[in-house]
Amino acid sequence: MTVRSVLRLAALLFLSACLLACTANPALEESRQAFASGNTEAALRSLRDKVAADPRNLELRSYYLRQRDMLVVRQLAVAEQARAAGRYEEAEAALAMARQFDPLHPRVRAGLDASAARQSRDQTAREAQRRADKGDVAGAEAAARAVLATDASHPLAREVMRRLDERAAARDPLPAALGGALAKPVTVEFRDAPLRGVLEVLSRESGLNFVLDKDVRPDIKVSIFVRKSSIDDVLKLLMVTQQLDRKLLNERSVLIYPNTPAKQKDYQELVTRSFYLANADPKQAMAMIKQMVKTKDVFVEEKLNLLVMKDTPDAVRLAERLIAGLDLAEPEVMLEVEVMEISRNRLLELGLRFPEQIGYGLLQPTTTSAVTTTTGTTITQNLGGQLLSGNINLRNTGAMVPYVANPGLLLNLKDQDGRSNILANPRIRVKNRDKARIHIGEKLPVFTTTSTANVGVSASVNYLDVGLKLEVEPTVHLDDEVAIKVNLEVSSIVKEVLGPSSSLAYQVGTRSAVTSLRLRDGETQVLAGLISDEERSSAYRLPGLGEVPGLGRLFSSQRDVDNKTEIVLLITPRVVRNLTQPAQAGATQAAGTEAAVGAAPLLLGPGGAAAVAPRGAGAGASGGPPSAPVPAVAVDAGLPALAVAVPEQVQAGETFAVTLTLAGPATEGGPVLLAYDSTLVEALDQPGEGADALALQLPAGTAPRLTVRFRARPGAAGLASFGVLSAQLRGGGQVQTLPSAEPVGVRIAP
């Protein structure tokens, strides 16, 4: 085989290897071209199918994983930017796209979970807003607090709480959603009546169930006037004035127990609340809660910035308001600083400089020495001209010569002029009442040697800051003004100083200024006047001739130095974030009493009035407004109370019941005359055409009840009135006459 054939074969093999290398992974090349076309979604799907078809192609699989992660990260960045801008729908679309690329990616799943949680919080916040608009203060507060427990910065929930706080501060007449019988208005008047009898009357007329603790004293007497107030307000007054407390078991059941520390521990419910603080120090929050709320069970986790407390619901609500006023973002300010150093240097050195000394003595002559070795001869010549040391023999002065320093005469022709402007323009962001330091310059090493016996000499190095040093401490005020403490120092090296043991030190020139100023947001203040003006003049003259006017310049050398430096500081504060005060920061808020921290204030509802009945005064009662009739309760000192109860509304032709209830000590019963409007209703138990009153017999016993059936006449419409004209009760061998009570009414709808 010839050389030409060998070369031809090698070329063919090389080309084949190149072609094989180019086509070794055609699927990878197709995928790269597909991604280069711009349709990344279709390209990724195609690449995923190719990887599934050829799982052993590691290069193709690696390329697929890289492209998939890149697309997922890109969609996550889009979702984060959209979420920060408040475009939540766009963020969810980007997360959905990322989930198509990689359903198991942890950041994608976390983003989708966060999006679902945000939607749930938004829905709960909207529900809180809806309840607040309807006047359901308790429901709105509970929903808003549930949102803020997981997202303390939720804007809608914070807005709802702000509105509720404003209503509470203004004593908004909108009542809380007490529900059912507790919200029913009632007008009652009692004097020295047994508490159990009063609760029994309220129970019969409102349908409430009262459960009394065994330690509630049976001899408690109640004297109270309440007109057109809810039963909840009546119960609050009874509890406070009789040193009792209550616990709502459900909408129609109330537990009454003595307000003593032991009973409070048994019946008072405790709740726990976790506060994840965003800005406040948890230790400071704990100190505030212990001092203001008197809570003992508080736990702090500094790593999580978490505070957990356990107390009554009222105390927890008070702590929430206090922490909301503490956990606020600190103000921040951007300081735009410009530091200019303007310097000018002028040096003029002109004239003849004559020798300062002329001597006469022995000079060292020039000598030559030769050293011959095996390798050759070395000739060394020592130049003379140096003054010999030692003593001189004055008898032999032939070798002495006059001499001057070299050069004997020097003409100085130097004129130097220099200017420099140094500008530093740092921008630094500082939190309120924090210090910020700026250093523009150098750190010069300064060596220090230490000699120790039997050890030796050791050296250490320290660094000296030279240049521009600026220290600021801003205080951001609520009116967007910024008070700044400024400490400016400019230093430079004057000269180097040699110390003992060849140690080196520096002589440093320093100019500093310390001041405090208060600027508006965006206002620029110029601090100037740090000027250094140095003028030096020195002359080397020939004595006598150098002092001759005019001609003296020919026999002297003048050196003039003029250095001027000025420092100018411009500082401009720009408030990035100021303190956002809570809506009720300057208003007083209810904090309960010393015994019940955080409890709601004892206030009657709209239109309510209450007073303690004086002894010896008469007592009566009135019903509610015609649209919502309430039971009439007639009470005299020491007499039973007779109540008439009717439904609020019936339809024409409908049958209903009128109930008479007697509360008080046991009696033997007696006759009762019940009046009614015969034009609208008719009695079914004792019919009588056109009769306006029924003669009834009240049974004997304790708290007897008598029910009479009536029917609304067909086609009737209006308000049918019922009232007790007279009632006589027998008991203890005596007959007691009860006073007439105000009538009550039932509305008949056609």
Number of C-alpha atoms within 10 A of each C-alpha: 5 6 8 9 10 10 11 11 11 12 12 11 12 12 11 12 13 12 11 11 11 11 12 12 13 12 17 20 13 14 21 15 12 18 16 11 10 10 10 16 16 12 21 20 15 17 26 19 12 18 21 12 10 13 11 10 15 11 11 21 19 12 15 22 14 10 19 21 15 12 18 23 15 13 22 22 15 17 25 19 15 17 16 10 10 11 13 18 13 16 25 20 14 22 26 20 19 24 20 14 21 17 13 10 13 10 15 24 17 12 19 17 12 12 18 13 14 17 13 13 22 17 14 21 26 18 17 28 25 15 19 23 13 12 18 19 23 17 19 28 21 13 24 26 22 17 24 20 15 15 16 18 12 17 13 19 28 21 15 24 25 15 17 19 20 16 14 19 14 12 12 14 13 15 16 15 16 17 13 12 19 21 18 18 24 29 24 27 27 26 24 17 24 20 20 20 19 19 19 20 24 22 16 16 22 21 15 21 18 19 15 17 12 10 10 15 13 11 10 12 17 21 19 21 20 23 20 22 22 23 22 19 21 24 19 17 20 20 17 13 13 15 12 18 20 21 14 11 12 11 13 16 16 18 16 20 23 20 17 12 10 10 15 13 10 10 15 16 11 13 13 13 17 15 22 19 19 15 12 18 16 25 16 11 21 22 14 17 22 16 11 16 22 14 20 13 12 17 15 18 12 11 7 11 16 18 20 16 22 17 21 19 18 19 24 22 19 22 27 18 16 17 19 17 16 18 18 16 14 15 20 21 23 19 22 17 20 16 21 17 18 16 18 15 16 15 17 16 19 18 21 20 21 19 16 12 9 10 11 11 14 21 17 14 13 11 10 10 9 10 9 9 8 5 6 7 10 10 9 11 10 11 11 12 14 11 14 13 9 6 7 12 6 8 6 8 11 8 8 13 11 10 16 14 13 9 9 13 13 13 13 16 11 11 12 10 12 10 12 11 11 10 12 13 13 12 15 15 15 20 19 19 17 11 13 16 12 15 15 14 14 13 13 15 15 14 14 17 14 10 11 9 6 6 7 8 10 10 10 10 11 11 11 14 16 20 16 21 17 20 16 21 19 25 19 26 16 12 10 20 19 25 18 21 17 19 16 19 18 20 16 17 13 11 11 11 11 11 11 8 10 11 13 14 17 17 11 13 12 14 14 14 14 12 11 12 11 17 18 18 18 17 13 15 16 12 14 14 11 16 15 13 12 11 12 10 12 11 16 17 22 19 11 9 14 18 14 12 8 8 11 17 19 15 19 22 23 17 17 15 16 15 17 15 17 16 21 16 19 15 21 21 28 21 21 15 16 18 16 13 13 15 15 16 12 8 11 10 16 14 19 17 11 10 8 13 22 22 18 13 12 11 12 20 20 13 10 17 14 18 12 14 17 13 10 9 9 13 19 20 23 22 22 20 13 14 12 17 22 28 28 27 29 25 26 19 16 12 18 23 27 25 23 26 24 21 17 16 18 18 18 20 18 14 16 19 15 15 16 19 19 26 26 21 15 16 21 16 20 18 15 19 15 19 18 23 17 18 15 21 25 22 22 14 11 12 11 13 9 11 14 16 18 19 13 16 15 22 17 16 13 15 19 18 16 14 15 16 14 20 18 26 19 13 12 17 18 14 18 20 19 22 21 24 18 16 21 17 21 16 15 9 7 8 14 16 13 20 19 15 23 19 21 27 28 24 23 22 16 14
